[in-house]
Amino acid sequence: MNGTPPTAAALPTLPAYPDPATDEVLDGGLLHELAHAFGGPFHFLLPHRFDANLAAFRAALDDAGVDGRVYYAKKANKAAAWIERVAAAGAGVDVASPGELREALGHGVRGEHLVVTGPAKHEELLRVAVLQGALIAVDTLDELDRVAALARAGAARPARLLLRRLPPAQPHSRFGMTAAELDEALTRCVRAGDAVRTEGFGFHLSGYAIQPRADLAGHLVDLCLTARARGLRADRISIGGGFAVDYAAAGDWHAFLAAQRPRHYHAGKAFPAAGFYPYHSPVAGAGALRAVLAAVPEGGRDTLAGRLRATGTLLLVEPGRALLDRAGSSVFRVQGVKDRDGYAILTVDGTSLSLSEQWFNSEYLPDPVLVTPAGRALGPGVHPACVGGATCLEPDLLTWRKIPFPARPSTGDLLVYPNTAGYQMDSNESPFHDLPLPPKVVLDGAGPRPHWHLDRRPPH
Ligand SMILES: Cc1ncc(COP(=O)(O)O)c(C=O)c1O
């Protein structure tokens, strides 16, 4: 069956939510000019969307009457534009490497507005974090000792700590400390005296479920009370990231999942449906934070928001993907078109290393949009094609799925992958084959011809 071409009309699709502001850009001619200027793929960024997402997270905290802080998880996208927006808004950044720390400080984020996460952190990262007064999410007992030693060895201020909890419901996670380890950590924090300031506890959960986050947050509030009874400050908890992004409408997503078969993909490739990102989420972004705050942690009677207020506990969140929702797209130029049994294989001028989902044995599913020099290709035609990268690697496909494009793609047309800022653009990028890394173009303002500039301007 896999070798039989599917009838084109039956090919499943997954359109991203309509986005009129992005469509104006696609129809306005700017992208072809930029593709000509760069001579390769590029990403465009919409920082005003990041601002709106950040404001929505802050509003969720305010509306619940909860004191808190939003830290952008920098790993989700390397652009400087986001950090500049964070700095301007007085928000925070979650960094996990010396490079990310330098970037955040270099673009104006204050040291005390940083949270440092990740396992067994590099000595340099810990040293600068202590000197800058950043909050350090301590992952192990020996890391706690290293941080305390660094603080004693010359920092003019105590090291600010969160103790990271191993989620009891995810006992195989390699992050965080068990209950017994946390107990020992509290003893060591007390013993460390003024060298450390134990500000509270944290976790990051895999998945996007609401209730487990509220449950574990409730547990962390209890831990804060225990720590306070031992004389420690413990006035905040971090619930990490993992606020879902809603890419596509419920009907489209469920129809896609029900319809998709290996024959709808080049070479009959089968992707396990369970491995797909949940491209539709009824509760997403700042709405997911609202839901966590409104949930009642297990064993209690009050909502999480109520419990945080009653105990004077601050809530820290570290969203990555959700702050980048609809804040950027990726543009590739069609470099060649080859016909196969009932569909075309397109080759574009970049690689799947600039669309990271492939590297997790999955596929980025929101449909790419075909943009001709006259604007978006629209209409009732059905011209199926998969999308390969410009490398000699057989598995380098940006899209294995046969996308039913409304016109036959031609060399020189553009393919625009929507909503790629969260993790897709650059987490796996590589200059393989000496291909240049796709530059990032920041679009300022709205309309078909916005002003633009490179994310990283030439150094002064
Ligand atoms: C500690 C921590 N915080 C925040 C995040 C960001 O998660 P997301 O982009 O899903 O919000 C991650 C992601 O791995 C993480 O490990």
The ligand as a MOL file (V3000), in Angstrom:
LIG
                    3D

  0  0  0     0  0            999 V3000
M  V30 BEGIN CTAB
M  V30 COUNTS 16 16 0 0 0
M  V30 BEGIN ATOM
M  V30 1 C 14.5580 24.2540 33.6820 0
M  V30 2 C 13.7490 24.5940 32.4710 0
M  V30 3 N 13.0140 25.7270 32.4940 0
M  V30 4 C 12.2750 26.0960 31.4150 0
M  V30 5 C 12.2540 25.3350 30.2530 0
M  V30 6 C 11.4350 25.8350 29.0900 0
M  V30 7 O 10.4070 24.9860 28.7180 0
M  V30 8 P 9.3050 25.4480 27.6480 0
M  V30 9 O 10.0130 26.0040 26.4760 0
M  V30 10 O 8.5560 24.2010 27.3410 0
M  V30 11 O 8.4480 26.4690 28.3190 0
M  V30 12 C 13.0050 24.1460 30.1950 0
M  V30 13 C 12.9850 23.3190 28.9820 0
M  V30 14 O 13.6100 22.3040 28.8530 0
M  V30 15 C 13.7760 23.7730 31.3310 0
M  V30 16 O 14.5170 22.6580 31.3260 0
M  V30 END ATOM
M  V30 BEGIN BOND
M  V30 1 1 1 2
M  V30 2 1 2 3
M  V30 3 2 2 15
M  V30 4 2 3 4
M  V30 5 1 4 5
M  V30 6 1 5 6
M  V30 7 2 5 12
M  V30 8 1 6 7
M  V30 9 1 7 8
M  V30 10 2 8 9
M  V30 11 1 8 10
M  V30 12 1 8 11
M  V30 13 1 12 13
M  V30 14 1 12 15
M  V30 15 2 13 14
M  V30 16 1 15 16
M  V30 END BOND
M  V30 END CTAB
M  END
